[in-house]
Each structure stands twice: as structure tokens, then as C-alpha cells.
Amino acid sequence: MNLKSPILEIKDLRASTNNNEILKSLNLTINRGEIHAIMGPNGSGKSTFSKIIAGHPTYEVLSGDILFKGFSILDLDPEERSHLGIFLAFQYPIEIPGVSNEDFLRLAYNSKQKFLEKPEVDPIEFFSIINEKLKSVNMSSVFLSRNVNEGFSGGEKKTQ
């Protein structure tokens, strides 16, 4: 990828749900290193826009294109988009009792490994990998033994 080419390009995007056109000729270019905030009143299409980028099946792209790193993602399933790093997170995620963050992250990591046609790692090998990542962001390994989304404050839930 050319460092000057956009990471995300939305070209004349028109989209609908339930035969109701929500996005009408939307254009957006996001280049490497830029930060964009999508703002607007309730019902203006912010959530619709993010769901369309992620490939949510209840939304229909009527025309236009979504280019990620120069390639159209319109024909990709949500799972394929997620492997590219395009997915939605919940604003208020639910707790998942009995599923530790370590297990959840290892399964996600191995899913990506499988997609890349690389060997999956066992729990011991993953523990070594994830501990290096935790050190790089100065995060305690105690986080790994917690259940997914367990005990987060409101701010932690929003920034997770």
C-alpha cells in the first residue's frame, strides 16, 4: 500500500435498510495518521454508516463503494472484514461469565492465524505472546484471568 493512499475511502455511498434510504451520496476519505469524528443528531445515519462498513446484513448498499487500503470491501462478508481489522465493538458490552479474557483473546488470535493460513498456538505459547503485548501497553496480566467484560466501570466499558 502506498503510504499516501487513503486507508478508507467512501465514494458516493447510498444505502438503505427496510426500503428506507438512510445514506445519500456520502463521501469520506481518511488518510494514514488522520483522526475523524462522525457527529450528528439522532437518526442522521451514524450507526447505519458504521454497520454498513462492517458489513451488517440488514443494510443494503444501493450504489457507491467502500475502499479499504485501496480495495473494495463491498463483496466481503463481515467475518472477512473483521480479519482486515474492520468490526464493531459494543458501547456497553455484556459480561460473559465463565469465559476468561485470555481464552477469548487466544480464540480470536487463532481465528486470525487460521485466516492467514498460519499455525494456531496452544495456550502456553499464547500466554507468552499476550504477556509481551500487555507489557508493551503497560497493562497488568491480572486482566487475563478476568471474565470477558467483567467488572468494568462505565468508562472502561466505553473504551474497551
Buried (B, 14 or more C-beta within 10 A) or exposed (E): EEEEEBBBBBBEBBBBBEEEEBBEEBEBBBEEEEEEEEEEEEEEBEBBBBBBBBBBEEBBBEEBEBBBBEEEBEEBEBEEBBBEEBBBEEEEBEEBEEBBBBBBBBEEBBBBEEEEEEEBBEEEEBBEEBBEEBEEEEEEEEEBEBBBBEEBEEEEBEEE
